[in-house]
Amino acid sequence: MKVGAKHYRSIWYDDAEQVVKIIDQRWLPHEFRVVNLKSRNDFAVAIRDMWVRGAPLIGATAAFAVSEEMKRDASDASLNETWEILHETRPTAINLRWALNEMRARLKDLPEADRAAAAHILAQQICEEDVECNRQIGLNGLEIIKKIAAAKKPGEAVNILTHCNAGWLATVDWGTATSPMYHAAEAGIPVHIWVDETRPRNQGAQLTAWEMDSHGMSHKLIVDNAGGHLMQHGDVDLVIVGTDRTTSHGDVCNKIGTYLKALAARDNNIPFYVALPSPTIDWTLKDGVAEIPIEERDGDEVTKVWGKMEDGRVGQIQICPDGTPGGNPAFDVTPARLVTGLITERGICDASAEGLAELFPERVLN
Ligand SMILES: CSC[C@@H](O)[C@@H](O)C(=O)COP(=O)(O)O
């Protein structure tokens, strides 16, 4: 998507410099920094410390980690070790395991001499496929927005609430939850986006708000606790969020706080949709609450917040007593029964085993 007049992806291979480049998201919205990732450790740190984040982008970054490592050492030992090192960086987003498995499965039977070139092509393919999936998700989600717009007065905006950042910065391009919003705006449908700030790391305030602002989308930043109130007063027509892992039965794991939005949406009869590319589906799991590993992050992310100081410096301040520890589960699970539908690249389906099986019959495990 555009940053100023220039089109950017969240990750890309620079052919001239022969290096993988990312936008270091820790500094947004205050500073736009592009950094190079070279060593396997660079990639692992970038994922673990959230220079890049968002399930699809984590997967794409891991794919490039394998391809760059294959240039240095294309042995089986290196392939397996890279899989292990990358896999342990973040536990919840299934796209990480998916991308690593794709890379290993396609490389392991090739002669070592051919692996680097093949890995490079495959990592690029994973990125291209993500972009195309998200574009399709946008077109499919647009149909939902169109129906809501049709019931409104001419010129009246469709109010959409989103949580965390499931925007283009969380994918390679377009975003999942945001793609229908951009497609609606392109189709001339007025949309207004309620952006949850998304404590503790404030991906909504720092990333989604920046994306919306950069694209001239009508939006307003709200505290995480405001959603229920806005829903009760008719100010939200639709909720669209992303997901880090969705089970084969339609349970949706996403950024902490998503479950509470789904409960409030249900209580107020507001449609609650989840946008996801198929690599985010974990076909091996059924019960999301019982089975999905939830990342527990450093308590400092709760007791402190990052922001721009009055003197313009970007820094961190503590918001609680010195002795208060922070508890930081990073994701929660919204049971399928609270999800109106899943917006995928193949279409929209019920959040259920049957709904997913209808769209992805070849993936159903016996
Ligand atoms: C299209 S991204 C979907 C999810 O990955 C997104 O909603 C999310 O929760 C990101 O969490 P993060 O901890 O910032 O990686």
The ligand as an ORCA input file, in Angstrom:
! r2SCAN-3c Opt
* xyz 0 1
  C      -3.772    -10.364      9.300
  S      -3.055    -10.368     10.813
  C      -4.079    -11.237     11.957
  C      -3.484    -11.249     13.294
  O      -2.154    -11.653     13.219
  C      -3.611     -9.883     13.983
  O      -4.957     -9.584     14.155
  C      -2.905     -9.941     15.317
  O      -3.487    -10.299     16.305
  C      -1.465     -9.598     15.324
  O      -0.869     -9.777     16.575
  P       0.649     -9.366     16.786
  O       0.930     -9.730     18.209
  O       0.749     -7.908     16.505
  O       1.466    -10.199     15.819
*
